[in-house]
Amino acid sequence: MNLVRSHAAARCRRRHACLGLILATTLLAACGPTPPAAAVNPAARLYAINCSGCHGAAGQGVRGMQPPLAGTPVPNGEADVLLAWVMYGRRPAALPRGQYAGVMPQFAYLKDEDLAALLTWVRASFGNRAAPVTRSMVAAARLAQPGH
């Protein structure tokens, strides 16, 4: 009987220790620095998931491979040109062939609202100051695509 009580007491102590550890971790996390933008902004999260691997976390690009997004003509230019590039991989005139070896993946599979939020975020981040991209702009770009 004492052995059963001893095991039960040990399980109870382990359970309390685990709960204490979880509580302490939660409290320490709450005292930490402000979470990165991707943790609190859905558009920044979309960028982190879909774009940062090639264009970098700060939009700096990769020399000779992927163009920067910070302060460059394509994200700051006409929204329809940016949409054609992001959705269908149509290279903008402002991005000459041969300058970057990478190929732009096509993100037309993203929802209109997600593309609008993502591109609006890019156009307002990294020092960019371009007008927002709306859901209706994304929808129009889909309709303009041959075969749609």
Contacts in CASP RR format, 6 or more apart in sequence:
PFRMAT RR
TARGET T0000
AUTHOR 0000-0000-0000
METHOD contacts of the structure
MODEL  1
MNLVRSHAAARCRRRHACLGLILATTLLAACGPTPPAAAVNPAARLYAIN
CSGCHGAAGQGVRGMQPPLAGTPVPNGEADVLLAWVMYGRRPAALPRGQY
AGVMPQFAYLKDEDLAALLTWVRASFGNRAAPVTRSMVAAARLAQPGH
36 44 0 8 1.000
37 44 0 8 1.000
38 44 0 8 1.000
38 45 0 8 1.000
38 47 0 8 1.000
38 48 0 8 1.000
39 45 0 8 1.000
41 121 0 8 1.000
42 117 0 8 1.000
43 117 0 8 1.000
43 118 0 8 1.000
43 120 0 8 1.000
43 121 0 8 1.000
44 121 0 8 1.000
44 125 0 8 1.000
46 110 0 8 1.000
46 114 0 8 1.000
46 117 0 8 1.000
46 118 0 8 1.000
46 121 0 8 1.000
47 118 0 8 1.000
47 121 0 8 1.000
47 122 0 8 1.000
47 125 0 8 1.000
48 57 0 8 1.000
50 107 0 8 1.000
50 110 0 8 1.000
50 118 0 8 1.000
51 69 0 8 1.000
51 118 0 8 1.000
51 122 0 8 1.000
52 59 0 8 1.000
54 61 0 8 1.000
54 62 0 8 1.000
54 65 0 8 1.000
54 66 0 8 1.000
54 102 0 8 1.000
55 61 0 8 1.000
55 62 0 8 1.000
55 66 0 8 1.000
55 67 0 8 1.000
55 68 0 8 1.000
55 69 0 8 1.000
56 62 0 8 1.000
56 66 0 8 1.000
58 70 0 8 1.000
58 126 0 8 1.000
59 68 0 8 1.000
59 69 0 8 1.000
59 70 0 8 1.000
59 125 0 8 1.000
59 126 0 8 1.000
60 68 0 8 1.000
60 70 0 8 1.000
61 67 0 8 1.000
61 68 0 8 1.000
61 69 0 8 1.000
64 99 0 8 1.000
64 100 0 8 1.000
64 101 0 8 1.000
64 102 0 8 1.000
65 100 0 8 1.000
65 101 0 8 1.000
65 102 0 8 1.000
66 100 0 8 1.000
66 102 0 8 1.000
67 74 0 8 1.000
67 95 0 8 1.000
67 99 0 8 1.000
67 100 0 8 1.000
69 75 0 8 1.000
69 122 0 8 1.000
69 125 0 8 1.000
69 126 0 8 1.000
69 128 0 8 1.000
70 126 0 8 1.000
70 127 0 8 1.000
70 128 0 8 1.000
71 126 0 8 1.000
71 127 0 8 1.000
71 128 0 8 1.000
72 94 0 8 1.000
73 92 0 8 1.000
73 94 0 8 1.000
73 95 0 8 1.000
74 81 0 8 1.000
74 82 0 8 1.000
74 85 0 8 1.000
74 92 0 8 1.000
74 94 0 8 1.000
74 95 0 8 1.000
75 82 0 8 1.000
75 119 0 8 1.000
75 122 0 8 1.000
75 123 0 8 1.000
75 126 0 8 1.000
75 128 0 8 1.000
75 130 0 8 1.000
76 123 0 8 1.000
76 128 0 8 1.000
76 129 0 8 1.000
76 130 0 8 1.000
77 94 0 8 1.000
77 130 0 8 1.000
79 119 0 8 1.000
79 123 0 8 1.000
79 130 0 8 1.000
79 131 0 8 1.000
79 133 0 8 1.000
79 137 0 8 1.000
80 137 0 8 1.000
80 140 0 8 1.000
80 141 0 8 1.000
80 144 0 8 1.000
81 92 0 8 1.000
81 93 0 8 1.000
81 94 0 8 1.000
82 92 0 8 1.000
82 119 0 8 1.000
82 123 0 8 1.000
82 133 0 8 1.000
83 115 0 8 1.000
83 119 0 8 1.000
83 133 0 8 1.000
83 137 0 8 1.000
83 138 0 8 1.000
83 141 0 8 1.000
84 90 0 8 1.000
84 92 0 8 1.000
84 141 0 8 1.000
85 91 0 8 1.000
85 92 0 8 1.000
85 95 0 8 1.000
85 104 0 8 1.000
86 104 0 8 1.000
86 106 0 8 1.000
86 107 0 8 1.000
86 115 0 8 1.000
86 119 0 8 1.000
87 106 0 8 1.000
87 107 0 8 1.000
87 108 0 8 1.000
87 115 0 8 1.000
87 138 0 8 1.000
87 141 0 8 1.000
87 142 0 8 1.000
87 145 0 8 1.000
88 106 0 8 1.000
88 108 0 8 1.000
88 145 0 8 1.000
89 103 0 8 1.000
89 104 0 8 1.000
89 105 0 8 1.000
89 106 0 8 1.000
91 97 0 8 1.000
91 104 0 8 1.000
107 115 0 8 1.000
108 142 0 8 1.000
108 145 0 8 1.000
110 118 0 8 1.000
112 135 0 8 1.000
112 138 0 8 1.000
112 139 0 8 1.000
112 142 0 8 1.000
113 135 0 8 1.000
113 138 0 8 1.000
115 133 0 8 1.000
115 138 0 8 1.000
116 132 0 8 1.000
116 133 0 8 1.000
116 134 0 8 1.000
116 135 0 8 1.000
116 137 0 8 1.000
116 138 0 8 1.000
119 133 0 8 1.000
120 132 0 8 1.000
120 133 0 8 1.000
122 128 0 8 1.000
123 129 0 8 1.000
123 130 0 8 1.000
123 131 0 8 1.000
123 132 0 8 1.000
123 133 0 8 1.000
124 130 0 8 1.000
124 132 0 8 1.000
142 148 0 8 1.000
END
